[in-house]
């Protein structure tokens, strides 16, 4: 059987499955209050484990957020914040730490920003990027079934090994990313009566002037992609149950960023750092340590995922995470998941989201959110979920002044550290297949 290595107290080490669903908004899942039945398997996962209400990505696009997820570092501290930057060799990854602790490690990915070119493959015994198809097919094909099949095949082989190890598997689900073209019957599941001409392809050309009815259809296609991906995850979860691995596996499900549907004038992602683009799901299931149905309200960040996984697995590591002199650090959330600490006592974990190119910077805390659009223009937002980040805070009310002062102070400390502490990642030359894919997605110019 898999999962025979031991922790420091000689108990078996858990297996680890980290799932990242590209472009998945938290508020389009049933477990986060969505009305449509987009996610029955993900919702069941949440009901059997813990759900973080407010998890914040460091960027509204794939590359820096995934590097953060796998290193515990903010993009300013790993430097992979542009298309032509790769992870420096001296920055350790979660896979490297786990392999060093006796884990069998494998990654299964399907999106171009997850290519090994960027340094993701370090620490993985197997890094399977075979489904990162060339050109336009990368965002118009369906890859989730084959991803699950490839991961299942690897797990089956590991189970038969002479000296089986606990596993760490990283699964990157790509189908939810645009284009929004789910296969039948998911293409009509949530909008069977639509007769218009707009579909979910070529999203970069969709305009805010489209009719409300056409936009409803685009959102329905996005939701269809979620339901399709959820079905394939259900296949994987059932295999883990059948193999007797389900209850000894830490399952973490999250996303790298969300998606905009004209809530603030844009569709897609990359540019804005409003919550629809950076608030993602974070669900953790591990029955030996986490009570079913646990809900944690406080804000957490993608940079907290790697140390939390290690904490749940009983592995101490000082290698991962932010430089010690940084004013903001990653946080191991496992004590709250295990119930060691009181509910409601997670400290205020400030997030600093930034968009592609860094033109917009944000400071987000439980109390509010500051967005700097340029050197002279700031906006302060109330982040209560029922307001949808549409209500800007204005006036001289003491509570508004206090929140604004705290956010400005946090930004000042962060920017002061970044002057000398921010990392410049090594540059890289884009391979022709990668360049073609990014051009097809509209991320770089032809």
DOTOR-340873 format. One record per residue (C-alpha): residue number from 1; x, y, z. Coordinates in Angstrom, 1 decimal. Each point is the difference from the previous one (the first is absolute). Layout:
N
GUTI   pos       px       py       pz
GUTI   NUM        X        Y        Z
...
//
This chain:
446
GUTI   pos       px       py       pz
GUTI     1      0.0      0.0      0.0
GUTI     2      1.0      3.6     -0.5
GUTI     3      0.6      2.2      3.0
GUTI     4      2.4     -2.0      2.2
GUTI     5      2.6      2.6      0.9
GUTI     6     -0.2      1.3      3.5
GUTI     7     -0.1      3.3      1.7
GUTI     8      2.1      1.0      3.0
GUTI     9     -2.4     -1.8      2.3
GUTI    10      0.3     -3.2     -2.1
GUTI    11     -3.6      0.2     -1.3
GUTI    12     -0.5     -0.5     -3.7
GUTI    13      0.5      3.0     -2.2
GUTI    14     -3.1      1.1     -2.0
GUTI    15     -0.1      0.1     -3.8
GUTI    16     -0.5      3.5     -1.4
GUTI    17     -2.2      1.1     -3.0
GUTI    18      0.2      3.6     -1.0
GUTI    19     -2.6      1.0     -2.6
GUTI    20      0.1      3.4     -1.7
GUTI    21     -3.0      0.8     -2.3
GUTI    22      1.1      2.8     -2.3
GUTI    23     -2.3      3.1     -0.1
GUTI    24     -2.4     -1.3      2.6
GUTI    25     -1.9      2.7      1.9
GUTI    26     -1.0     -1.0      3.5
GUTI    27     -3.5      1.5     -0.3
GUTI    28     -0.9     -2.4     -2.8
GUTI    29      0.1     -3.0      2.2
GUTI    30     -3.0     -1.3      1.9
GUTI    31      2.0     -0.3      3.2
GUTI    32      0.7      3.8     -0.3
GUTI    33     -3.7      0.8     -0.4
GUTI    34     -0.5     -0.2     -3.8
GUTI    35     -3.5     -0.8     -1.1
GUTI    36      0.9     -2.3     -2.9
GUTI    37      1.0     -3.6      0.6
GUTI    38      3.5      0.5     -1.5
GUTI    39      2.0     -2.0      2.4
GUTI    40     -1.5     -3.0      1.8
GUTI    41      3.3     -1.9      0.5
GUTI    42      1.9      3.1      1.1
GUTI    43     -2.9      0.9      2.4
GUTI    44      0.1     -3.5      1.5
GUTI    45      3.7      0.5      0.5
GUTI    46     -0.7      3.2      1.9
GUTI    47     -2.7     -1.6      2.1
GUTI    48      2.5     -2.7      1.0
GUTI    49      2.8      2.4      0.9
GUTI    50      0.8      3.7      0.4
GUTI    51     -1.0      2.9     -2.1
GUTI    52      1.8      3.4      0.1
GUTI    53     -2.5      2.7     -0.8
GUTI    54      2.5      2.6     -1.2
GUTI    55      3.2     -1.3     -1.7
GUTI    56      1.9      2.6     -2.1
GUTI    57      2.2     -0.6     -3.0
GUTI    58      3.1      2.3     -0.3
GUTI    59     -0.7      0.7     -3.7
GUTI    60     -2.9     -0.3     -2.4
GUTI    61      1.9     -2.3     -2.4
GUTI    62      1.4     -3.5     -0.1
GUTI    63      3.8      0.2      0.1
GUTI    64      0.8      2.0      3.2
GUTI    65     -2.9     -1.5      1.9
GUTI    66      1.1     -3.6     -0.6
GUTI    67      3.6      0.7      0.8
GUTI    68     -1.2      1.6      3.3
GUTI    69     -2.2     -3.1      0.7
GUTI    70      3.0     -2.3     -0.4
GUTI    71      2.6      2.1      1.8
GUTI    72     -1.9      1.9      2.8
GUTI    73      1.4      3.2     -1.4
GUTI    74     -1.7      3.2     -1.2
GUTI    75      0.9      0.9     -3.7
GUTI    76      2.2      2.8      1.4
GUTI    77      2.1     -2.7      1.7
GUTI    78      0.2     -2.5     -2.9
GUTI    79      0.1      2.5     -2.8
GUTI    80     -2.0     -2.1     -2.5
GUTI    81     -2.3      2.8     -0.9
GUTI    82      0.4      0.3     -3.7
GUTI    83     -0.3     -2.5     -2.9
GUTI    84      3.8     -0.1     -0.6
GUTI    85      1.1     -0.8      3.6
GUTI    86      0.6     -3.3      1.6
GUTI    87      0.5     -1.2      3.6
GUTI    88      3.5      0.4      1.3
GUTI    89      1.7     -3.3      0.8
GUTI    90      0.8      1.1      3.6
GUTI    91     -3.7      0.5      0.9
GUTI    92     -1.3     -3.4      1.3
GUTI    93     -3.3     -1.5     -0.9
GUTI    94     -2.6     -2.0      1.9
GUTI    95      0.8     -3.0     -2.2
GUTI    96      3.7      0.2      0.8
GUTI    97     -0.7      0.1      3.7
GUTI    98     -2.5     -3.0     -0.2
GUTI    99      2.3     -2.1     -2.2
GUTI   100      2.7      0.6      2.6
GUTI   101     -2.3     -1.4      2.6
GUTI   102     -0.5     -3.2     -1.9
GUTI   103     -3.1      0.8     -2.1
GUTI   104     -0.6     -1.2     -3.5
GUTI   105     -0.8      3.2     -1.9
GUTI   106     -1.8      0.7     -3.3
GUTI   107     -1.6      2.9     -1.8
GUTI   108     -2.6     -0.1     -2.7
GUTI   109     -0.7      3.2     -1.8
GUTI   110     -1.7      1.3     -3.2
GUTI   111      0.5      3.8     -0.2
GUTI   112      2.9      1.8     -1.7
GUTI   113      0.9      2.0      3.1
GUTI   114      0.6     -3.3      1.8
GUTI   115      2.7     -1.2     -2.5
GUTI   116      3.2     -1.3      1.6
GUTI   117      1.8      3.0     -1.8
GUTI   118     -1.0      2.1      3.0
GUTI   119      1.7     -2.3      2.6
GUTI   120     -3.0     -1.9      1.2
GUTI   121      1.5     -3.4     -0.5
GUTI   122      2.6      0.2      2.8
GUTI   123     -0.8     -2.5      2.7
GUTI   124     -2.3     -2.1     -2.1
GUTI   125      0.9     -3.6     -0.9
GUTI   126     -2.5      0.4     -2.9
GUTI   127     -1.1      3.3     -1.4
GUTI   128     -2.6     -0.9     -2.7
GUTI   129     -0.6      2.9     -2.4
GUTI   130     -1.0     -2.2     -2.9
GUTI   131     -3.4      1.7     -0.1
GUTI   132      1.3      3.5     -0.4
GUTI   133     -1.0     -0.1     -3.7
GUTI   134      1.5      2.2     -2.7
GUTI   135     -1.7      3.2     -1.1
GUTI   136     -3.7      0.8      0.3
GUTI   137     -0.9     -3.6      1.1
GUTI   138      1.4      0.8      3.4
GUTI   139     -3.1      2.0      0.9
GUTI   140     -2.6     -1.6     -2.3
GUTI   141      0.5     -3.6      0.7
GUTI   142     -1.2     -2.0      3.0
GUTI   143      2.8     -1.4      2.2
GUTI   144     -1.5     -0.9      3.4
GUTI   145     -0.9     -3.6     -0.8
GUTI   146      3.5     -0.8     -1.2
GUTI   147      1.6      1.9      2.8
GUTI   148     -1.9     -2.2      2.5
GUTI   149      0.8     -3.1     -2.0
GUTI   150      3.7      0.8      0.0
GUTI   151      0.0      0.7      3.7
GUTI   152     -1.9     -3.2      0.7
GUTI   153      2.4     -2.0     -2.0
GUTI   154      2.9      1.4      1.9
GUTI   155     -1.6     -0.7      3.3
GUTI   156     -0.8     -3.6     -1.1
GUTI   157      3.7     -0.5     -0.8
GUTI   158      1.1      1.5      3.3
GUTI   159     -2.4     -2.4      1.9
GUTI   160      1.8     -3.0     -1.6
GUTI   161      3.5      1.2      0.8
GUTI   162      2.3     -2.3      2.0
GUTI   163      0.6      2.7      2.6
GUTI   164     -3.1      2.3     -0.3
GUTI   165      0.3      3.6      1.3
GUTI   166     -2.6      2.5      1.0
GUTI   167     -0.8      2.2     -3.0
GUTI   168     -0.2      3.7     -0.8
GUTI   169     -2.0      0.6     -3.2
GUTI   170     -0.6      3.5     -1.5
GUTI   171     -2.9      0.1     -2.4
GUTI   172     -0.7      3.1     -2.1
GUTI   173     -3.5      0.0     -1.5
GUTI   174      0.0      2.3     -3.1
GUTI   175     -3.4     -0.3     -1.5
GUTI   176     -1.7      2.7      2.0
GUTI   177      2.4      2.5     -1.6
GUTI   178     -1.4      1.8     -3.1
GUTI   179     -1.0     -0.8     -2.6
GUTI   180     -3.3     -1.0      1.6
GUTI   181     -0.8     -2.9     -2.2
GUTI   182     -1.1     -3.0      2.1
GUTI   183     -0.8     -3.2     -1.7
GUTI   184     -3.7     -1.2     -0.3
GUTI   185     -2.1     -0.2      2.1
GUTI   186      1.7      2.6      2.1
GUTI   187     -0.1      2.6     -2.8
GUTI   188     -3.8      0.3      0.4
GUTI   189     -0.4     -1.2      3.6
GUTI   190     -0.6      3.5      1.5
GUTI   191     -1.5      1.8     -3.0
GUTI   192     -1.8     -2.4     -2.2
GUTI   193     -2.3      2.6     -1.6
GUTI   194      2.7      2.4     -1.3
GUTI   195     -0.4      0.7     -3.7
GUTI   196      2.5      2.9     -0.5
GUTI   197      3.3      0.1     -1.8
GUTI   198      2.4      0.7      2.9
GUTI   199      2.0     -2.9      1.4
GUTI   200      2.9     -0.3      2.4
GUTI   201      2.8     -0.1     -2.6
GUTI   202      2.3      2.9     -0.8
GUTI   203     -0.8      1.6      3.4
GUTI   204      2.4      2.9     -0.6
GUTI   205     -2.4      1.3     -2.7
GUTI   206     -3.1     -0.1      2.2
GUTI   207     -1.1      3.6      0.9
GUTI   208     -1.7      1.6      2.9
GUTI   209     -2.6      1.2     -2.5
GUTI   210     -1.3     -3.6     -0.5
GUTI   211     -3.6     -0.5      1.0
GUTI   212     -0.8     -1.2      3.5
GUTI   213     -1.4     -3.2     -1.5
GUTI   214      3.2     -0.7     -1.9
GUTI   215      2.1      0.5      3.1
GUTI   216     -2.3     -2.4      1.9
GUTI   217      0.8     -2.6     -2.6
GUTI   218      3.8      0.5      0.3
GUTI   219     -0.3     -0.4      3.8
GUTI   220     -2.1     -3.1     -0.5
GUTI   221      2.8     -1.5     -2.2
GUTI   222      2.6      0.9      2.6
GUTI   223     -2.2     -1.8      2.6
GUTI   224     -0.3     -3.0     -2.4
GUTI   225      3.8     -0.2      0.0
GUTI   226      0.0     -0.1      3.8
GUTI   227     -2.6     -2.8      0.0
GUTI   228      2.0     -2.0     -2.6
GUTI   229      3.2      0.3      2.0
GUTI   230     -1.8     -0.8      3.2
GUTI   231     -1.3     -3.2     -1.6
GUTI   232      3.6     -1.1     -0.8
GUTI   233      1.1      0.8      3.5
GUTI   234     -2.7     -2.3      1.2
GUTI   235      1.5     -2.8     -2.1
GUTI   236      3.3      0.6      1.7
GUTI   237     -1.4      0.2      3.5
GUTI   238     -1.9     -3.3     -0.6
GUTI   239      3.3     -1.7     -1.0
GUTI   240      1.7      1.2      3.1
GUTI   241     -2.9     -1.5      2.1
GUTI   242      0.1     -3.3     -1.9
GUTI   243      3.8     -0.3      0.6
GUTI   244     -0.4      0.8      3.7
GUTI   245      2.0      3.2     -0.2
GUTI   246     -2.8      2.6      0.4
GUTI   247      0.1      0.4      3.8
GUTI   248      3.8      0.1      0.3
GUTI   249      0.4      2.6     -2.7
GUTI   250      0.2      3.8      0.7
GUTI   251     -2.1      1.4     -2.8
GUTI   252      0.4      3.7     -0.7
GUTI   253     -2.1      1.6     -2.7
GUTI   254      0.5      3.6     -1.1
GUTI   255      0.5      2.3     -3.0
GUTI   256      2.6      2.3     -1.4
GUTI   257     -2.4      2.9     -0.6
GUTI   258     -3.6      0.7     -0.9
GUTI   259     -1.8      1.5     -3.0
GUTI   260     -1.7      3.3     -0.8
GUTI   261     -3.4      0.4     -1.6
GUTI   262     -0.3      3.7     -0.3
GUTI   263     -0.5      0.6      3.7
GUTI   264      2.5      2.8     -0.4
GUTI   265      0.0      0.5     -3.7
GUTI   266      2.2     -2.9     -1.2
GUTI   267     -0.4     -3.6     -0.9
GUTI   268      2.8     -2.6      0.5
GUTI   269      2.9      0.6      2.4
GUTI   270      3.5      1.4      0.1
GUTI   271     -0.6      3.7      0.4
GUTI   272     -2.3      0.7      2.9
GUTI   273      0.5     -1.1      3.7
GUTI   274     -3.6      0.2      1.0
GUTI   275     -1.2     -3.0      2.0
GUTI   276     -1.6     -1.7     -2.9
GUTI   277      3.5     -0.4     -1.4
GUTI   278      1.9     -0.9      3.2
GUTI   279     -2.3     -1.6      2.5
GUTI   280      0.3     -3.8     -0.5
GUTI   281     -1.3     -3.1      1.8
GUTI   282      2.1     -1.8      2.6
GUTI   283     -1.3     -3.3      1.2
GUTI   284      2.0     -2.5      2.1
GUTI   285     -1.1     -3.5      0.9
GUTI   286      1.9     -2.3      2.3
GUTI   287     -2.2     -2.0      2.5
GUTI   288      2.7     -0.9      2.5
GUTI   289      0.6      3.6      0.8
GUTI   290     -2.9      2.2     -1.4
GUTI   291     -3.6     -0.1      1.2
GUTI   292     -2.6     -0.3     -2.8
GUTI   293     -1.8      3.3     -0.8
GUTI   294      2.6      2.3      1.5
GUTI   295     -0.3      3.6     -1.3
GUTI   296      2.7      2.6      0.5
GUTI   297     -1.1      3.6     -0.7
GUTI   298      3.3      1.8      0.3
GUTI   299      2.1      1.0     -3.0
GUTI   300      2.8     -2.3     -1.2
GUTI   301      2.2     -0.1     -3.0
GUTI   302      1.4     -2.4     -2.6
GUTI   303      3.4      0.5      1.5
GUTI   304     -1.3     -1.8      3.2
GUTI   305     -0.9     -3.2     -1.8
GUTI   306      3.5     -1.6     -0.2
GUTI   307      0.9      0.5      3.7
GUTI   308     -3.5     -1.2      1.0
GUTI   309      0.5     -3.2     -2.0
GUTI   310      3.3     -0.6      1.7
GUTI   311     -1.6      0.7      3.4
GUTI   312     -2.8     -2.5     -0.5
GUTI   313      2.5     -2.6     -1.2
GUTI   314      2.2      0.6      3.2
GUTI   315      2.9      1.3     -2.0
GUTI   316      2.1      2.9      1.3
GUTI   317      1.8      2.0     -2.6
GUTI   318      1.6      3.4      0.1
GUTI   319      0.9     -0.2     -3.7
GUTI   320     -3.3      1.1     -1.4
GUTI   321     -1.5      3.4      0.2
GUTI   322      0.8      3.7      0.1
GUTI   323      3.4      1.4      0.8
GUTI   324      0.3      0.6      3.8
GUTI   325      0.4      3.7     -0.4
GUTI   326     -3.3      0.4     -1.9
GUTI   327     -2.7      2.0      1.8
GUTI   328     -2.6     -2.7     -1.0
GUTI   329      0.5     -3.7      0.5
GUTI   330     -1.7     -3.2     -1.1
GUTI   331     -2.2     -1.7      2.7
GUTI   332     -0.4     -3.7      0.9
GUTI   333     -3.8     -0.2      0.5
GUTI   334      0.1     -3.6      1.2
GUTI   335     -0.5      0.8      3.8
GUTI   336     -3.4      1.6     -0.8
GUTI   337     -0.9     -2.9     -2.3
GUTI   338      0.8     -2.4      2.8
GUTI   339     -1.8      2.0      2.6
GUTI   340      3.1      0.7      2.0
GUTI   341     -0.8      3.7     -0.1
GUTI   342     -3.3      1.7      0.7
GUTI   343     -2.3      0.7     -2.9
GUTI   344      0.1      3.6     -1.0
GUTI   345      3.6      0.5      1.1
GUTI   346      1.8     -0.2     -3.3
GUTI   347      2.0      3.3     -0.1
GUTI   348     -0.7      2.6     -2.6
GUTI   349      2.0     -1.4     -3.0
GUTI   350      0.5      3.0     -2.3
GUTI   351      0.0     -0.8     -3.8
GUTI   352      1.8      2.1     -2.6
GUTI   353     -1.6     -0.9     -3.4
GUTI   354      1.5      1.5     -3.1
GUTI   355     -1.0     -0.2     -3.6
GUTI   356      2.1     -0.9     -3.1
GUTI   357      2.7      2.5     -0.4
GUTI   358     -0.6      1.4      3.5
GUTI   359     -1.9      3.1     -1.1
GUTI   360     -2.7     -0.7      2.6
GUTI   361      0.9     -0.9      3.6
GUTI   362     -2.3     -0.9      2.8
GUTI   363      0.0     -0.4      3.8
GUTI   364     -2.8     -2.3      1.2
GUTI   365     -0.8     -0.7      3.6
GUTI   366     -3.1     -1.3      1.9
GUTI   367     -1.0      3.7      0.6
GUTI   368      0.2      1.3     -3.5
GUTI   369      2.0      0.3     -3.3
GUTI   370      2.1      2.7     -1.5
GUTI   371      0.7      0.0     -3.8
GUTI   372      2.7      2.3     -1.4
GUTI   373     -0.8      0.5     -3.7
GUTI   374      3.0      2.3     -0.5
GUTI   375      2.2      2.2      2.1
GUTI   376     -2.7      2.6      0.6
GUTI   377     -3.3     -2.0      0.0
GUTI   378     -1.1     -2.3      2.8
GUTI   379     -3.3     -1.6      0.8
GUTI   380     -1.2     -1.4      3.4
GUTI   381     -2.5     -2.8     -0.1
GUTI   382     -2.2     -1.7      2.5
GUTI   383      0.5     -3.7     -0.5
GUTI   384     -3.2     -1.4      1.6
GUTI   385     -1.1     -2.8     -2.3
GUTI   386     -3.6      1.3     -0.3
GUTI   387      1.3      3.2     -1.6
GUTI   388      1.9     -1.6     -2.8
GUTI   389      2.9      2.5      0.3
GUTI   390     -2.2      2.6     -1.6
GUTI   391     -0.2      2.4      2.9
GUTI   392      2.9      2.3      0.3
GUTI   393      0.7      1.4      3.5
GUTI   394      0.0      3.8      0.1
GUTI   395     -0.5      2.7      2.6
GUTI   396      1.6      0.8      3.3
GUTI   397     -1.6     -2.6      2.3
GUTI   398      2.5     -1.1      2.6
GUTI   399     -0.3     -3.7     -1.0
GUTI   400      0.8      0.9     -3.6
GUTI   401      3.0      2.1      1.0
GUTI   402      1.3     -2.8      2.2
GUTI   403     -0.3     -2.7     -2.7
GUTI   404      1.6      2.4     -2.6
GUTI   405      2.9      0.8      2.4
GUTI   406      0.7     -3.7      0.7
GUTI   407      0.0     -0.9     -3.7
GUTI   408      2.2      2.9     -1.0
GUTI   409      2.5     -0.9      2.8
GUTI   410      0.0     -3.6     -1.3
GUTI   411      0.7      1.1     -3.5
GUTI   412      2.8      2.4      1.1
GUTI   413      1.8     -2.8      1.9
GUTI   414     -0.4     -2.4     -2.9
GUTI   415      1.2      2.4     -2.6
GUTI   416      3.0      1.0      2.2
GUTI   417      1.0     -3.6      0.2
GUTI   418     -0.5     -0.6     -3.8
GUTI   419      2.5      2.8     -0.8
GUTI   420      2.9     -2.3      1.0
GUTI   421     -1.6     -3.3      0.9
GUTI   422     -2.0     -0.9     -3.1
GUTI   423      1.4     -2.8     -2.1
GUTI   424      0.9      0.3     -3.6
GUTI   425     -0.5     -3.4     -1.5
GUTI   426      2.2     -1.4     -2.8
GUTI   427     -1.1      0.9     -3.5
GUTI   428     -0.8     -2.7     -2.6
GUTI   429     -0.6     -0.3     -3.7
GUTI   430     -3.4     -1.2     -0.9
GUTI   431      0.0     -3.2     -2.1
GUTI   432     -2.0      0.1     -3.2
GUTI   433     -2.8     -2.2      1.3
GUTI   434     -0.4      2.0      3.1
GUTI   435      0.0      3.3     -1.9
GUTI   436     -2.6     -1.3     -2.3
GUTI   437     -2.3     -1.0      2.9
GUTI   438      0.4      3.3      1.8
GUTI   439     -0.7      1.9     -3.2
GUTI   440     -3.2     -2.1     -0.6
GUTI   441     -1.2      0.8      3.5
GUTI   442      0.7      3.7     -0.6
GUTI   443      2.6      0.3      2.8
GUTI   444      2.7      1.2     -2.3
GUTI   445     -0.1      1.8     -3.4
GUTI   446      0.7     -1.8     -3.2
//
